């Protein structure tokens, strides 16, 4: 009996170059004493007593005769790779002999690593001070994008006192000096990155060696799902899955995914995202779509979603590794949503709707596999949430007593995709209000707490109301505009309650001095109102991440930029 072989499996991680950069040449300690030292604070030293990191390093430098310091402080939030490299080039104009960078503790860790790498490429010896949980993400970004980098890991957290921080710096003082003054083997040892994920590079062929792990048994070939356990074990062991069963991405399945995708497979949808620094291409999305269980007809929506995610105002580069437990919400509004079965009906934010489940899941699989934002390795999520598996639903025109999102932003026969980095939807219950005037207060109260990001970072939010609640509001005279205005004016926190809590505020200029109480939205336009679900008194509010991150809306378009009216428009000829 001839040997049987399994179909080859495409590597979901895509091709990754994994460069090894040449570190800048270090100067001697004596020369360092007569040179300028650059200190770059990415604003994370504003937290608690974290500023003592630089205070102690400067004190220790002064003890050995180094005192020529130049300080820069600016956030990396909201900057893409090109902007971060341009910022590093600006810092390099100071012509320092060395640079000390801090702090890589949380969400800004990835972007600050890119600045550090850029400084090394520009000939500036650098050491980057990191702390949990950001240290792991920094190691991953440095591993994928540079191969080596001097990372000074200290163990501090928000309740660390000045003497705790000083002790941590003193313990690492020899490492800091070595990182800035030694070359050769000592520098190589200091810059070695201990990173356990993806030690084995993806094969240049683009396929993973699954056939080496499975002995094909002729008698089992006709069993439905044969070898799925072995396939899943392999994917789980190599951290290229989300932990749920997946469809193996064979070449045939991959090619079928392009049946309704006339876009070039090498078309770049997002540039240099995540720890891997890899571009996200249409091919990457198609492979993830196969694994997630998508139909080929879903590809135009997925391509549009990634176009939206790549918008600079979404802050995709930071969103994929943030400690925030939110997902990348995909809301589809328009005729294609109905044609594809992307539901906004009863239970639409839960299980049971294949289009909702698989589209949202494909987005997350791309982020995990291509960007390598893998929990426990290169993802800062403190606890995470279920919306990081999938987060997708549709807007139903037949339920809405007002214009839907696609009609507001485009035309009735065109389809819109809205993306928002957001936390899981929070339920509000109101079976007893007899009119929309009482109901709007229930809704408003659910839009703000001092434990939510929008208490400190005002931004977009989505009200997802049931048909019953929508009717009550309309009957009381609350159309979309009045709902938005009411939420903006009334969803506020007492200013005294938000000070000293949560996260460092990022608010419009002048708000801290002028706004009392503090709104959770910047204007009524931040409030999106959607009717979805079944009859009853449970509606939901979706609150945002909001960290230099906007809700982005894109129209589903053909490759020539014309709007698609029906899914057959995408059918390959």
Buried (B, 14 or more C-beta within 10 A) or exposed (E): EEEEEBBBBBBBBBBBEBEEBEBBEBBEBEEBBEBBBBBBBBBBBEBBBBBBBBBBBBEBBEEEEBEEBBEBEBBBBBBBBEBBBEBBEEBBEEEBBBBBBBBBBBBBBBBBBBBBBBBBBBEBBBBBBBBBBBBBBBBBBBBBBBBBBBBBBBBBEEEBEEEBBBBBBEEBBEBBBBBBBBBEEEBEEBBEBEBEBBEEEBEEEBBBEBBEBBEEEEEEEEEEEBBBEBBBEBBEEBBBBBEEBBBBBBEEBBEBBBBBBBBEBEBBBBBBBBBBBBBBBBBBBBBBBBBBBBBBBBBBBBBBBBBBBBBBEBBBBBBBBBBBBBBBBBBBBBBBBBBBBBBBBBBBBEEEBBBBBBBBBBBBBBBBBBBBBBBEBBBBBEEBBEBBBBBBBBBBBEBBEBEBBBBEBBEEBBBBBBBBBBBBBEEBEBEEBEEBBEBBEBBBEBBBBEEBBBBBBBBBBBBBBBBBBBBBBBEBEBEBEBBBBBBBEBBBBEEEBBEEEBBEBBBEEEBBEEBEBBBBBBEBEBBBBBBBBEEEBBBBBBBBBBBBBBBBBBBBBBEEEEBBBEBEBBEEE
